[in-house]
């Protein structure tokens, strides 16, 4: 692992990492953390976060990764529900954690920051250096595939919290399936961007990288400058992100092209079309040759990228393909240990989520005339049920054991999965037409004037039907782009742009 700080890069070898993990696991046992006890982690992405996570697992305890941006009330609810016995907390989250402790009572806490504690709290560096007897290293970690490894909270801002327990067996099945598709090697360098408390981020940055022996690069802050520096200074070959990240990169590239002369723009689009034809027809990728400056902007070594978390706009995906980048798309949920389907390197059908991982089944339940229905999943990657929530489990599983994702999708003639939206988010117009907000958002988000967009259905007061809805959208303009283009009236500019896109 490498942490790129503002002044230097701190590297941890696998040998040092394993020793720290074992010392941490031993220290947990000495602090009366028993097998199966819950231990929380609250902090930003950092090598210490990863070591704490793996040390808790090595002990046989259960990791409870929590969002450091969550409210005091939410953190209190999750820590109480999980019966957490101890917490690793970053310095930046310590004040919030003190407020949590006032509600929960005293809870042992270890400060994740490198060398300093906080008001007498234990220091993480000391825990990583705890002496341990030789026989501890010789004993295998105690957990079995059926034992819980991670407890991940997916909601709970209102009502009872919903927690997903993933077993060691779930994790193994996920890693095995994803590795068959991604083919990560020990020479891979992975940039850690997405928050580690999400299952999606844990798949590649923690589970796969640790098993395969790949290097993970962490950056001190997640902003555009640090991301670019991380890509270049880290020599990154692989990166995972959500569609929003790839849209921002795409927008930056296309903004740069728009600023060029007509001749340069024409050459760019000619080469874009040519490389798309070469990749599709001959399997030849000349992207780095045709678009060297663009590839250098990603560090020059990027071999593989993954987008997941929501649907990826097909036009943007196609542009990346023609630029010479390989972006695999994954679909899944925390309840399925992350990815359930991933596009294949050997057949990356742009815009689709391709086919299920090996040993995973996916079906479309009760499809309509367009073949659209709820996506349901079955396999070893699927959780056994929500933690202490029998009512949610009755809703989440069919009588024959399929997990109801709540997402709407369809298969094409070749069996490739497409996700069209969330079942609960479908907007039904007075005409009876079903509208999927994500599709509409993706279409209008193509405009460089748009920073963020949300499409929703609101009651149509002009209609005599009580349930009638009309489409509305809320837009946050990209003010930097508007300023760069000298556009003063954002409202009128966007209205004109949307009229054209609407046609």
C-alpha angles and dihedrals in degrees: 000000000000128000112202106208127181093265107021147005120248115203129197119197122218089248093055090043093053091048091051091048092052093046090050092049091049092048090051090055090050090051089058096255100152130205108287096017116139119247120184130214119202115177150083125287109289137138088255089058089056094046092049091049094050093041091056090050092048089055090053092245123129122256116226105192112194135189110255088208093059118114122260089250093053094046090048091051093049095045091049094046093049093045090230113199100191138007138210107211132181119233091248091058096042097095091051090048091054088057088050091051091055088063099038100036125235114344121178110249134189119200110233095205116112107251113355134069126211120244093333097318118146116273119238095219090060092051091051090054097048109139112240133190117258092242090063090065092048093056118085117238108272102232123107128203091264094054122100113255105172135019110202123187114216101177141346107135085129127028124351117351118250115221128188115212112204119192128214085252091055090052093048092050091049095048092046092051096044094046091055087060104035099037095206114190134198088258092063120115112202124195112220108218111138117077110271093224087076117087091224091060092046093057097069104016097048114011102037098032092051095048097043097038098241122157120249122205119207124194126210094231133017105231134118095266095049092045091054091046091049092051093050104035093040095049088229118200100174136033136176122207147150122259091259090064093052091046090056092050090046092050091051091052094047092045087056091050092049089057092059129090121274091255093053092046090051092050091048093054092044092054090044091056092043095052091047089054092047092051096044099042106028105019090239118138113200094164096117090050096046098037105028094146091054092048091046087056087064091049097272095258103072107137103164138019132182130204122193141140097080142008116304118224108250094219093055091045090052092050091054090048091053091046087059101255122133109220116176117201123218133192128196146100138244086259089062094048089256119296121042096167130026132177114249127243090226092049112021103175101199113235098017132093088228119211135331121278115263112284091019123111124207126183138174111235120215097347118204126224090287092052092252120141142131116307111235125188137199132179146086091297092065118097118245091236144308116296111267093337111114093164092057090046092056089056095041100055134052119228089258094053105263117142113236106223097190088226124118119225147149139212122232123221091276093051097256115149123235122187115212102178148294118311092228093048098057112125116212114205123209088258088063093248116144113227121197108208095208091060092051092045092051091052096051094037087071088082112100087218091069121087097172134354137190123188118201142163119245131183112277104224091187090066124083092218114093094217097046115127135188129204119256133168136203115214133195105197122224094246094183090058092044090052092048091052094045093242111155102173104060094173096057093041092053093043090054092045092050092048088058094044090047091061 
